Amino acid sequence: MDSYYTATAKSKVIYDKLQSDIDTDICIIGGGFTGISSALHLVNLGYKVVVLEANQPGYGASGRNGGHVGIGQRVDQFYLEKKFGWHKAKTLWDMSIEAVDTVKNLINEHSIECNLKHGDIHFAHKKSLCSDLQEEVEHLNKHYNFSGTYIERDCLQDYIGTDVFYGGVIENHSCHLHPLKYLQGLTLAATKAGVKVYGESLVSEYNSSPTLVKTEFGSVRCDHLIIACNGYIKNLEPKINGYIMPINNFVIATERLDEKLAKTIIPLDTSMSDTRFVINYWKLSGDNRLIFGGGENYTKRFPKDIKRFVQRYMLKIYPQLATVAVEYGWGGTLAITLNRLPHFGCLSNNVWFMQGYSGHGIAASTLAGKLVSEAISGDPSRFNVISGLPTLKFPGGTLLRWPGMVAGMLYYTLRDRF
Ligand SMILES: Cc1cc2nc3c(=O)[nH]c(=O)nc-3n(C[C@H](O)[C@H](O)[C@H](O)COP(=O)(O)OP(=O)(O)OC[C@H]3O[C@@H](n4cnc5c(N)ncnc54)[C@H](O)[C@@H]3O)c2cc1C
């Protein structure tokens, strides 16, 4: 993958493939944030842990994303309150704050150098959305531990170098980072604590009781299995993959911007995003490149020219960057659920899964690892808060979910334009 992240991540560690039959307490399939955070939390509780990754850790969405570590769930608190009542909505909010704090604490505890910066601004791309945004901030400030500020259109020039937006919300609890450096730092911390990580070890199948996980050249017998494959799961476990829909999303990185230009487009060095259904999200990297994510597709292939595909979204916001070179363009696959809430659960008492973060997964998947470690070590109460959320299968199953979903997505994409 020719991404800015792979070009600039420091670790050159290659994890060897599994080539024997081994026993362990916990086996984890998938070396993204979900898998590695689970491994780290479980090894710290005294378990023997093995991670099997089909490629190398960070190959999936965890090593390709926008790097925005945002508070809140993927859906807003009004929706959660209406759907589940105040108490559950507040619990989900608190967990989202804990998720971001867990990321920050892990970075701190393991001295992970990953260009961590603070603050986020969310912009209204239509005038008609400003009152909703303003109402939401007031509600969050009053009823939740949130301290955001609504920015009127007249003041936006202090926060962003464009006049295409109508209002915005700034808050400083969210942060942003270089996701592959963060993932590699977590993986290193996990291996130092005793986790065995195997790369190039695609799991072809597993059997329950006794739980035996098979790869081409080896196998793992374990007491507990965690499936942490998210959008890359394919047909590994048909009982869960019908609840998620894999979606491709794309990111570019420009050449380095000079300090003055960087300061004019993102004066406070925050992460930024807008209210579009197919969201645009952007930020400055540690070396002052604009990392811009926008556009998605619902086919099995990525666009041929990702740089151009995403650049047009960037230029709609920052036309002044027309002559700035785009040096990297890449894509990744995330998993969305129908209601955009994460999908966690347990099959046959010892096969755990966490997936479906719906594009809001850096913090949530890090927390998922903590929650599953609590559950496996005897207290499933917090894991059950998420696993108890209602989830629906995509209509049409894994084959026929595509046409309905694509039609729905295109409808909302068109609505973004008017
Ligand atoms: C382009 C893009 C931008 C995004 N931007 C943001 C953002 O800014 N902020 C945010 O919070 N979230 C963002 N997300 C979402 C976020 O990246 C994900 O929610 C999160 O990384 C999910 O982590 P994960 O560990 O569950 O899955 P992944 O990181 O996808 O890891 C799954 C791993 O499982 C492995 N695997 C699959 N099948 C097997 C098998 N059979 N055997 C062995 N290994 C297997 C894969 O190789 C992969 O490495 C974005 C996602 C994408 C794609």
The ligand as an SDF file (V2000), in Angstrom:
LIG
                    3D

 53 58  0  0  0  0  0  0  0  0999 V2000
  -10.0710    5.3320    4.7580 C   0  0  0  0  0  0  0  0  0  0  0  0
  -10.5680    5.2030    6.1780 C   0  0  0  0  0  0  0  0  0  0  0  0
  -10.6090    6.3450    6.9880 C   0  0  0  0  0  0  0  0  0  0  0  0
  -11.0500    6.2440    8.3090 C   0  0  0  0  0  0  0  0  0  0  0  0
  -10.9470    7.3430    9.1190 N   0  0  0  0  0  0  0  0  0  0  0  0
  -11.2230    7.2300   10.4360 C   0  0  0  0  0  0  0  0  0  0  0  0
  -10.9780    8.3060   11.3010 C   0  0  0  0  0  0  0  0  0  0  0  0
  -10.4500    9.3560   10.9150 O   0  0  0  0  0  0  0  0  0  0  0  0
  -11.3280    8.1570   12.6020 N   0  0  0  0  0  0  0  0  0  0  0  0
  -11.8530    6.9960   13.0940 C   0  0  0  0  0  0  0  0  0  0  0  0
  -12.1480    6.9100   14.2860 O   0  0  0  0  0  0  0  0  0  0  0  0
  -12.0410    5.9270   12.2970 N   0  0  0  0  0  0  0  0  0  0  0  0
  -11.7220    6.0040   10.9850 C   0  0  0  0  0  0  0  0  0  0  0  0
  -11.8630    4.9080   10.1730 N   0  0  0  0  0  0  0  0  0  0  0  0
  -12.3360    3.6480   10.7760 C   0  0  0  0  0  0  0  0  0  0  0  0
  -11.2550    2.9340   11.5720 C   0  0  0  0  0  0  0  0  0  0  0  0
  -10.0490    2.9060   10.8450 O   0  0  0  0  0  0  0  0  0  0  0  0
  -11.7140    1.4990   11.8960 C   0  0  0  0  0  0  0  0  0  0  0  0
  -12.9550    1.5420   12.5620 O   0  0  0  0  0  0  0  0  0  0  0  0
  -10.7270    0.7560   12.7950 C   0  0  0  0  0  0  0  0  0  0  0  0
   -9.4240    0.8600   12.3170 O   0  0  0  0  0  0  0  0  0  0  0  0
  -11.1550   -0.7040   12.8850 C   0  0  0  0  0  0  0  0  0  0  0  0
  -10.1060   -1.4490   13.4540 O   0  0  0  0  0  0  0  0  0  0  0  0
  -10.1580   -3.0310   13.4260 P   0  0  0  0  0  0  0  0  0  0  0  0
   -8.9770   -3.5190   14.1490 O   0  0  0  0  0  0  0  0  0  0  0  0
  -11.4920   -3.4830   13.9380 O   0  0  0  0  0  0  0  0  0  0  0  0
  -10.1410   -3.4370   11.8920 O   0  0  0  0  0  0  0  0  0  0  0  0
   -8.9280   -3.3710   10.8440 P   0  0  0  0  0  0  0  0  0  0  0  0
   -7.9520   -2.3260   11.2010 O   0  0  0  0  0  0  0  0  0  0  0  0
   -9.5420   -3.3240    9.4920 O   0  0  0  0  0  0  0  0  0  0  0  0
   -8.1770   -4.7430   11.0620 O   0  0  0  0  0  0  0  0  0  0  0  0
   -8.7060   -5.9870   10.6910 C   0  0  0  0  0  0  0  0  0  0  0  0
   -7.5340   -6.8980   10.4100 C   0  0  0  0  0  0  0  0  0  0  0  0
   -8.0090   -8.2430   10.3130 O   0  0  0  0  0  0  0  0  0  0  0  0
   -7.1630   -8.9170    9.3860 C   0  0  0  0  0  0  0  0  0  0  0  0
   -7.8800  -10.1130    8.9390 N   0  0  0  0  0  0  0  0  0  0  0  0
   -9.0650  -10.1750    8.2950 C   0  0  0  0  0  0  0  0  0  0  0  0
   -9.4010  -11.4660    8.0620 N   0  0  0  0  0  0  0  0  0  0  0  0
   -8.4050  -12.2350    8.5780 C   0  0  0  0  0  0  0  0  0  0  0  0
   -8.1830  -13.6380    8.6480 C   0  0  0  0  0  0  0  0  0  0  0  0
   -9.0630  -14.5210    8.1400 N   0  0  0  0  0  0  0  0  0  0  0  0
   -7.0480  -14.0830    9.2330 N   0  0  0  0  0  0  0  0  0  0  0  0
   -6.1570  -13.2130    9.7760 C   0  0  0  0  0  0  0  0  0  0  0  0
   -6.3330  -11.8720    9.7360 N   0  0  0  0  0  0  0  0  0  0  0  0
   -7.4350  -11.3830    9.1520 C   0  0  0  0  0  0  0  0  0  0  0  0
   -6.9550   -7.8770    8.2910 C   0  0  0  0  0  0  0  0  0  0  0  0
   -5.8100   -8.1630    7.5100 O   0  0  0  0  0  0  0  0  0  0  0  0
   -6.8380   -6.5930    9.0940 C   0  0  0  0  0  0  0  0  0  0  0  0
   -5.4870   -6.2360    9.3470 O   0  0  0  0  0  0  0  0  0  0  0  0
  -11.4800    4.9790    8.8340 C   0  0  0  0  0  0  0  0  0  0  0  0
  -11.4390    3.8470    8.0310 C   0  0  0  0  0  0  0  0  0  0  0  0
  -10.9840    3.9460    6.7100 C   0  0  0  0  0  0  0  0  0  0  0  0
  -10.9190    2.7040    5.8600 C   0  0  0  0  0  0  0  0  0  0  0  0
  1  2  1  0
  2  3  1  0
  2 52  2  0
  3  4  2  0
  4  5  1  0
  4 50  1  0
  5  6  2  0
  6  7  1  0
  6 13  1  0
  7  8  2  0
  7  9  1  0
  9 10  1  0
 10 11  2  0
 10 12  1  0
 12 13  2  0
 13 14  1  0
 14 15  1  0
 14 50  1  0
 15 16  1  0
 16 17  1  0
 16 18  1  0
 18 19  1  0
 18 20  1  0
 20 21  1  0
 20 22  1  0
 22 23  1  0
 23 24  1  0
 24 25  2  0
 24 26  1  0
 24 27  1  0
 27 28  1  0
 28 29  2  0
 28 30  1  0
 28 31  1  0
 31 32  1  0
 32 33  1  0
 33 34  1  0
 33 48  1  0
 34 35  1  0
 35 36  1  0
 35 46  1  0
 36 37  1  0
 36 45  1  0
 37 38  2  0
 38 39  1  0
 39 40  1  0
 39 45  2  0
 40 41  1  0
 40 42  2  0
 42 43  1  0
 43 44  2  0
 44 45  1  0
 46 47  1  0
 46 48  1  0
 48 49  1  0
 50 51  2  0
 51 52  1  0
 52 53  1  0
M  END
$$$$
